[in-house]
């Protein structure tokens, strides 16, 4: 059995994985204080401070994630719900992906989703293009609308490519990428921040076997988008013949004793019949091994 380097069973609250950025906490406290001061002049202004603090906390929320141990794993880059799987969408030219059959997975994230964007697979970022959003577009209600803040990321590993289009509203510092073209990344590594939700399109090779379906909730860096290519999910590779245990060897027919009935070769039809046959066989063997009547030791 594989020993994992990180063990959380000694943590006091292992389920408490949510975190907040330091800047977000400071901003929320500042908004609360400003609202309290304004409330001294007019009480409804205090509610504005509370609302501002809540929005800032939502925008700064992230969580600790544990990617799969396999190096060739492909995972969801963001939290959200998979709304569609399409082979008819046109791949954006900004992704600069090779001409091939592609499938697009569209993920919608709520404003309460965690704000981190993760690398869907291990490899190298070969292209990264950012587009500033229009401040008049406050929400990302339509993934194909103009004026959204967007980032186009292409990651390659060997002959495989994955393209991401991450989009959100254009008002405020909603989207910040933390990596550049040419940077190597590991699967699940944080490559950017997207605040208050939005959309993410994931472009994959159409011949890959998907492990997700529309309507499924996805967890960033942990939910597999593609089934493992190996024959064994546990070991990550096919099982060799020398790894087969003795108790898994093919069944061999035991030798029959003289007193055993050949009718027992027929499989029993019910569990009661099977138990009856075993009891009968045991009784015959006991009778053969016991001393004959009238003989003395």
N, C-alpha and C positions, 0 to 999 in steps of 0.2 A: 504494500500500500504506500502511496506517495505521501511524504511529509511536506506540508506546506510551510513556507518560511514565516508567514504571518498567522498568528493564533489569537483570536479575540475572546476566548472563553474565560479569560481572567478579567475582562473589563467589567466594571460595575454595571453599566447599562449598555450591553452590546447592540441593542436595537437603536440606540441614539446615534444615528449616522449623519443627521442633518447638521449643517454648519452655516454660519453667516460670515461674509467678508468683514474685515475690520472697518473698512471704509463705510460699509453699509450700516454697521452698528453705530458708528459715530454720526453718520447722517441721520439715522432714525432718532437718536437721542437729541440731536440738534433741532430736528423738526418738532419733536415733542416739547422742548423747552421754548422754542419760538411760539408754538401754539398756546402754551400756558401763559406766556407773557402777553400775547395778543388777547387772550381770553380775559385778562384783567380789565381791558377797555370795553370788549364786547364778547360775551360768552360764546356765541356761535363760532367765533374764530378759533376757539380751542379745538373744535371738531376738525377744522382744516389741518391743524397740527397733527392730530391723531391719524387722519387719513394719509397725510404725507409720510408719517413714520411707517405706516403699514405698507405703503407702496415701496418705500426704500428697502424694507426688510424682504419683501417678495423678490425685488430685483437682485438682492445680494445673497439669495439662498443657494447653497450647493450641498453636496453630500459625498461621503466617501464611497467609492465603488471598487469592486474587485473583478477585474477582467478574467476570462477563462485562461487556463495555463497554457493552452496550445498556441504555438507561435503563428499558425495559419488561421486562427479564428477570425471571424468577421462579425462585429457586434454593432448595435445601434449607437449612433453618435450622440443622440439626445434623448431626453425623456419625452414621452408623448404617446399618441395613439396613431397607429398605422391606418390611414384613411383610404389609401388606394395602392394598387400594384398595376402598373401600366406598361405595355410594350409599344404604345403608339405615340408617346410624348417625344418631342424633339429635344435632343440633348443640347444644352446651351453651348454656344461656341466658346464661352469663357473657360469651360472645363478643359478644352483642348484634348479630348479623349480620342483614341484611335477609332477609325471607322470599324464598327463591329455591331453585332446585335446586342442591344442593351435593354434592361428593364429598370423602371423608375419606381422606387418606394417613397411615397409621400407621407411624412410624419407631421402631425399637428401637435403643438405644445401649448398648454394653457399658461396664463401669467403666473400661476403658482408653481410651475415646474422648476426644477433646478436649472441654474443658469450656465452650466458648463457644457462645452462642445468637445467631444472626445474623438480621437482617431479611430475609425471603424476597423482598421487592420494595421498590422506592422508593415513598415516600408519607408518610402521617401516621399516627401511633399515635392512634386515636380512642378506644380503650378498653384499660385494663390493670388486671387484678384479680389479686391474689396471695392464696394460701391457705397458711397455715402448716401444716406436716405434724405428724403425731403421732409423738413420739419413739420410741414402741414399734414403729413400722413402719420397720424398718431398710433393707429393700430394696424395689425397685419391680418385683417379679416379676409382678404383675398390673396392667396399665395402668388398669383400672377399679375397683381396690380402694380402699376408704376409707382415710383417714389419710395419703395421699401429699401431699408439698409440691407445689403446682401454681401455674402462672401462666397466665392467659388474656389473650392479646394479639390485638387486631384492628387491622389496618392497611388504610387505604383510599387509593386513588389514582384520581381521576376517578370513574368508575362501577364500578371494580373493588374487591373486598374479599378479604382473606385473613385467616383466623383461625388462631391457634395455641393449643394446650393443651400446655404443657411440664410434665412431671411427673417426680418422682424420690422417693427415700426420705425419710422424715420426720426421721431422726436426724441431727443436726448441721446446720451451715450449708450445705445442699446446693444451694439455689436462691436466687439474688439477681438481680433485674432492675435494670439500670442506666439505664433510660429511663422516662419518665412519659407519661401521656396528654397529647396535644397536641404532642409532640415530632416534628419531621420526621426522617426517616431515609432513608439511601441503601441501595440494594440491597447486601446483604452486610455492612452495618455491625453491629458487635457491640452487642446490646441487653440481654444478660444472661449470667450464669454459672450453669451446672448441673454440679455435681460428681458424679463416680462414676456417670455414665450415667443411664439412665431411659427415658422414652417421650416422643414428641412427635407430636401429631395436627395435621395441616395440612388446613384446610378451604378448598376452592377451588370456583369456579363449575364446574358439571358440564359446561358446553359447551366448556370449554377442552380442547385436545388435549394429553394427557399425553405426556411423553418418558421416563417411567420405568415399571417393572413390578415386581411382587412378587418379592422375593429379590435385588434389585439393591442393591449397596453405594452409599451416597450420601456425598458429600463436602460438608461445610457451606460455604455461600457460593459454591460452584463448580459443583456438579451441577445442571443445569437440570431443573426439574420439569415445565415446559410447553414445547412447541415454539414457536419464534419465530413471531410473527404475520406477519412480512414474507415476501416471496417469495424473498429472498436472505439466507442466513445470514451471508455474508461482509460484505456492505455494509450489512445491516440495513434495506434498503429495496428496492423493485422497481427493476430496471435500465431506464433510459430508452433510447429508440431512438438518441439521439446518443452514447451511451456504447459502442455496438457497434463493435468493431474491424473494419478492412477484411477481415481474414482470416476473419472470422466471417460475412461477407455470404453471401446465398444463392448456391448454385452455378449458373452459367450454362453451357449447352451450347456448347462451342467450335465454330467453323466447320470443316467437313470439307474437306480438299483433294480434288482430282479423283481422286487415286490411292487415297484411303482407301476401305476397304470398308464398306458399310452394315451388314454383319454384325457389325462391331465394336460396334454400338450395343447388342447383347445383352450383358448382364453376364456376365463370365467365371464359370465354375462353380468353378474351383480357382485357387490362387495361381500354379501352373505355367502354366495357360492364360492368365492375365493377363500374365505375363512374356513368353510366346511372342507374344502379340498386340503388345505394345509393341516387341519386337525386330523383328517383321515390318514394323510401321509405320515404324520408324526406317530400316530397310534400303531401303524404297521411296522415302523422301524423299532418302536419300543418292544413290540411283541417278538420280533426276530432276535433282538439282543437279550431278552430275558431268558432265564433257565427254563427248560421244559418241565412240565408238571410231573411230579413223582421223583425227580432227581434231587439228590442231596449234595450239599457242598462237601 
